[in-house]
Amino acid sequence: MSVIDFFTESPDIDFSIASVDELLKLISANAKFKAVYGIDVGEGLPDASQLRKVVSLAIKQQHDIAGVVIDETAGERRLQFMLYCYRQEAECGTMYYTALFDITGLCNFYEMKLANEKRKLIGEMAAGTANSILNPLAVVRGSLQLIETTLKTNLASSHLSDHLVSQSVGHYITLANHQVTEINNYVQRWLHLGKPFHLDLRPVLISSFLETYVPNLQKEAIKKGVPLVCEFPSEDGQLLIDPHYLREVLNEFVKNAFEASEGGGVRLSVHMSDKTSTITIRDSGPGIAADMMKLVKDPFFTTKEDSIGLGLNFCEVVLQKMGGHYELTGDESGTEVRIVLPRVPAE
């Protein structure tokens, strides 16, 4: 293969080159360009592409454009390019030469590096403040237990002993204990974002996990008045997971789905492929605006007044430890979360 052939026809290079006319029709292009944009010579640049918008601007203003970062979608992949567009007069008319350098890997690297630095910062913040919260919390929990024990003893030996009084007080003590547990769990999640923590990973059949998880989920849906539809796979499979932490992750996403649905429904489905299991949660809410989609994984980003925006970061960390990840998409009809976990061979 000659050098010219390599640059024009090889799919292994990481940049695209093309020339277009003033009508935005393709005059020539290498194989990489055609693979990304799915067009051939004589066809117009895709209407929805950012390349078309930038080249249109170059044509309108009649000047070159250098070093513009654009986002494009090729199939299900999101790609980022550094774009250069140069204007040149030719016998057949004005042509615009474009060169697009694929910087997707570089951008992903820096995004991951930035995310890790943010988590490290959160961990340092958490380590500095966790004891200030957890120690008083332990005192509150111990005091509640002491109050409950003392109250039961005194009521049992007193003429004022009353089942209704005991039941009422017991209810409030149980409620207070529940809130203490919620605060403790939240602080522990915060700590997990910045320091190593251990998962009890073990092979679990997806059917067994769903049998224990879904009934509680259905109770919560009834309590909140949200229609819930569950679709189970006909095929069973084994996952290497920590059931407790996977429930925590699902609860976070389901809670968001319930809150977003606003009278609509939520659908939970599971799909098994040869190598993965995908748990999908879809709500019927207003969806997530495109400009916010890139921000939802950022620590402390939230649109809720009663949240500090660490839930999705916690989910991401836990799923990564299980060898999985989650994907978030949304439109006007709702938001969809796909949790992808690797299958393991049955023993």
C-alpha positions in Angstrom: 0.0 0.0 0.0 1.4 3.4 -1.0 1.5 6.4 1.3 -1.3 8.1 -0.7 -3.4 4.9 -0.5 -2.8 4.7 3.2 -4.1 8.2 3.9 -7.0 7.9 1.6 -8.2 4.3 1.9 -6.9 2.8 5.1 -9.5 2.5 8.0 -6.6 2.4 10.5 -5.8 6.1 10.4 -7.3 8.4 13.0 -8.2 11.4 10.8 -10.7 12.2 8.1 -10.0 14.3 5.0 -12.5 15.5 2.4 -13.4 18.3 0.0 -16.8 19.9 -0.5 -18.2 22.5 -2.9 -20.2 25.6 -2.0 -23.4 23.5 -2.1 -22.0 21.3 0.7 -21.8 18.3 -1.6 -18.9 15.9 -1.2 -16.3 16.1 -4.0 -13.7 13.7 -2.5 -13.1 11.9 0.8 -11.0 9.2 2.4 -12.4 5.9 3.8 -12.4 7.2 7.4 -14.5 10.2 6.5 -17.0 8.1 4.6 -17.2 5.6 7.5 -17.9 8.4 10.0 -20.5 10.3 8.0 -22.0 7.5 5.9 -22.0 9.5 2.7 -20.3 9.1 -0.7 -19.1 11.5 -3.4 -21.9 13.7 -4.8 -24.0 13.5 -1.6 -24.5 16.4 0.7 -23.1 16.7 4.2 -25.6 15.3 6.8 -28.0 18.0 7.9 -27.6 17.2 11.6 -23.8 17.1 11.6 -21.8 19.8 13.2 -19.4 19.6 10.3 -22.1 21.0 8.0 -22.7 23.9 10.4 -19.0 24.8 10.6 -18.4 24.5 6.8 -21.6 26.5 6.2 -20.1 29.2 8.4 -16.8 29.1 6.5 -18.7 29.5 3.2 -20.8 32.3 4.5 -17.9 34.3 5.9 -15.5 33.2 3.2 -12.5 32.5 5.5 -10.7 29.5 6.9 -11.5 27.8 10.2 -8.8 26.2 12.2 -8.8 24.1 15.4 -12.6 23.8 16.2 -13.7 20.9 18.4 -16.9 19.3 17.2 -19.0 16.3 18.4 -20.4 13.8 16.0 -22.4 10.6 16.3 -21.4 7.5 14.3 -24.0 4.8 14.9 -24.2 4.6 18.7 -20.7 6.1 19.2 -20.1 9.7 20.2 -16.9 11.0 18.5 -15.0 14.2 19.0 -12.8 15.8 16.3 -10.5 18.7 15.9 -11.7 20.3 12.7 -9.7 22.4 10.1 -11.5 23.9 7.1 -9.6 25.7 4.3 -11.0 27.6 1.3 -9.4 27.3 -2.1 -10.3 28.6 -5.5 -10.2 26.0 -8.4 -11.1 26.0 -12.1 -14.3 24.2 -11.2 -15.2 26.7 -8.5 -14.5 27.3 -4.8 -13.7 24.2 -2.8 -13.4 23.7 1.0 -10.9 21.2 2.2 -11.6 19.7 5.6 -9.4 17.7 7.9 -10.9 16.1 11.1 -8.5 14.6 13.7 -10.1 12.1 16.0 -9.5 13.2 19.6 -12.2 11.0 21.2 -9.6 8.9 23.1 -7.8 12.0 24.3 -11.0 13.7 25.5 -12.1 10.5 27.2 -8.8 10.3 29.0 -9.0 13.8 30.3 -12.6 13.4 31.3 -11.7 10.3 33.3 -8.7 12.0 34.8 -10.9 15.0 35.8 -13.6 12.7 37.2 -10.9 10.8 39.3 -9.5 14.1 40.6 -13.0 15.2 41.6 -13.6 11.9 43.4 -10.3 12.3 45.2 -11.3 15.8 46.3 -14.7 14.4 47.5 -12.8 11.7 49.4 -10.6 14.3 51.2 -13.7 16.3 52.1 -15.5 13.2 53.3 -12.6 12.0 55.4 -12.3 15.4 57.0 -16.0 15.6 57.9 -17.3 12.1 58.2 -16.3 11.5 61.8 -17.9 14.9 62.7 -21.2 13.4 61.5 -20.8 9.7 62.3 -19.7 10.1 66.0 -22.7 12.2 67.0 -24.9 9.9 64.9 -23.7 6.9 67.0 -24.6 8.8 70.2 -28.1 9.5 68.8 -28.6 5.9 67.9 -27.4 4.7 71.3 -29.7 7.3 73.0 -32.7 6.1 71.1 -32.0 2.5 72.1 -31.7 3.5 75.7 -34.9 5.5 75.6 -36.7 2.6 74.0 -35.4 0.1 76.7 -36.1 2.5 79.6 -39.6 3.4 78.3 -40.6 -0.3 77.9 -39.4 -1.1 81.4 -41.2 1.8 83.0 -44.4 1.2 81.1 -44.4 -2.4 82.0 -44.1 -1.7 85.7 -46.4 1.4 85.8 -50.1 1.6 86.2 -50.0 4.0 83.2 -49.0 1.1 81.0 -51.0 1.4 77.8 -50.7 -0.6 74.6 -51.6 2.4 72.4 -49.1 4.7 74.2 -46.4 2.1 73.9 -47.2 1.5 70.2 -47.2 5.2 69.4 -43.9 5.9 71.1 -42.4 2.8 69.6 -43.5 4.0 66.1 -41.6 7.3 66.6 -38.5 5.6 67.9 -38.5 3.3 64.9 -39.0 6.2 62.6 -36.1 8.1 64.3 -33.9 5.0 64.0 -34.7 4.7 60.3 -33.6 8.3 59.7 -30.4 7.8 61.6 -29.7 4.7 59.4 -30.5 6.8 56.3 -28.0 9.5 57.3 -25.4 6.9 58.1 -25.8 5.2 54.7 -25.6 8.5 52.9 -22.3 9.4 54.7 -20.9 6.0 53.9 -21.7 6.5 50.2 -19.9 9.8 50.4 -16.9 8.1 51.8 -17.0 5.4 49.1 -16.5 8.0 46.4 -13.0 9.0 47.7 -11.5 5.9 49.4 -11.2 2.2 48.5 -14.0 0.0 49.7 -14.6 -3.7 49.4 -17.5 -5.4 47.6 -18.5 -8.9 48.5 -18.6 -10.2 44.9 -20.1 -13.6 44.3 -21.9 -15.4 41.5 -25.6 -14.8 41.6 -28.3 -15.9 39.2 -30.2 -12.9 37.9 -33.5 -14.7 38.6 -32.6 -15.1 42.2 -31.6 -11.5 42.6 -34.9 -10.3 40.9 -37.0 -12.6 43.1 -35.8 -10.8 46.2 -35.5 -7.3 44.8 -38.7 -6.8 42.8 -41.3 -7.4 45.5 -39.9 -4.6 47.6 -39.8 -2.4 44.6 -43.4 -3.1 43.8 -44.4 -2.1 47.3 -42.6 1.2 47.0 -44.3 1.8 43.6 -47.7 1.2 45.2 -46.8 3.5 48.1 -45.9 6.3 45.7 -48.8 5.6 43.3 -46.5 5.0 40.3 -47.5 2.3 37.9 -44.6 -0.2 37.6 -44.1 -2.7 34.8 -41.4 -5.4 35.2 -40.2 -7.6 32.3 -38.0 -10.6 33.2 -35.8 -12.5 30.7 -36.8 -15.9 29.6 -33.2 -16.9 29.8 -31.4 -17.0 33.2 -27.8 -16.1 33.7 -25.1 -15.6 36.3 -23.5 -12.3 37.4 -20.6 -11.6 39.6 -22.1 -9.0 41.9 -22.5 -7.7 45.4 -26.3 -8.0 45.8 -26.4 -5.4 48.5 -24.6 -2.7 46.5 -26.5 -3.6 43.3 -29.7 -3.0 45.1 -28.4 0.4 46.3 -27.5 1.3 42.7 -31.0 0.2 41.4 -32.7 2.0 44.2 -30.9 5.2 43.3 -32.0 5.0 39.6 -35.6 3.8 40.5 -36.0 6.6 43.0 -35.1 9.1 40.3 -37.5 7.4 37.9 -40.4 7.5 40.4 -39.8 11.2 41.1 -39.6 12.1 37.4 -42.7 10.2 36.3 -45.2 12.7 37.6 -48.2 10.4 37.3 -46.8 8.4 34.5 -45.3 4.9 34.8 -41.9 3.2 35.2 -40.7 0.2 33.3 -37.9 -2.2 34.5 -36.7 -4.8 32.1 -33.8 -7.2 31.9 -32.2 -8.4 28.7 -29.6 -11.2 28.5 -27.0 -11.4 25.7 -24.1 -13.9 25.3 -21.7 -11.8 27.4 -23.8 -9.2 29.3 -26.9 -8.6 31.2 -28.6 -5.2 30.7 -31.1 -3.9 33.3 -33.1 -1.0 31.8 -35.1 1.5 33.8 -37.3 3.9 31.8 -39.6 6.6 33.2 -42.3 8.7 31.5 -41.0 12.0 32.8 -39.9 15.1 30.9 -36.5 13.7 30.1 -33.1 15.4 30.5 -32.2 18.4 28.4 -29.4 17.9 26.0 -27.2 20.6 27.6 -27.5 18.9 31.0 -26.8 15.3 29.8 -23.1 15.9 29.9 -23.3 17.3 33.4 -25.4 14.7 35.3 -22.3 12.5 36.2 -20.5 15.5 37.6 -20.1 15.4 41.4 -22.5 17.9 43.1 -24.5 18.5 40.0 -28.2 18.3 40.7 -31.5 20.0 39.8 -33.1 19.0 43.1 -33.3 21.3 46.1 -33.0 18.4 48.6 -30.0 16.7 47.0 -26.3 17.4 46.8 -25.8 15.4 43.6 -23.6 12.5 44.5 -26.0 9.6 43.8 -25.0 8.9 40.2 -21.3 9.2 41.1 -21.8 6.5 43.7 -23.6 4.3 41.1 -20.7 4.7 38.6 -18.1 3.7 41.2 -20.0 0.6 42.3 -20.7 -0.6 38.8 -17.1 -0.1 37.8 -16.1 -2.4 40.7 -18.5 -5.0 39.3 -16.9 -4.7 35.8 -20.0 -2.9 34.5 -21.2 0.6 33.7 -24.4 2.5 33.0 -25.6 4.5 30.0 -28.1 7.4 30.3 -30.3 8.6 27.4 -33.4 10.8 27.3 -35.9 12.6 25.2 -39.2 14.3 25.6 -40.9 11.0 26.4 -38.7 10.1 29.3 -35.3 9.1 30.6 -33.7 5.6 30.1 -30.9 4.1 32.2 -29.2 1.0 31.0 -27.1 -0.9 33.5 -24.7 -3.3 31.8 -23.0 -6.0 33.8 -20.8 -8.9 32.5 -22.1 -12.4 32.6 -20.0 -15.2 34.1 -20.0 -18.8 33.1 -22.2 -21.1 35.2 -20.2 -23.4 37.5 
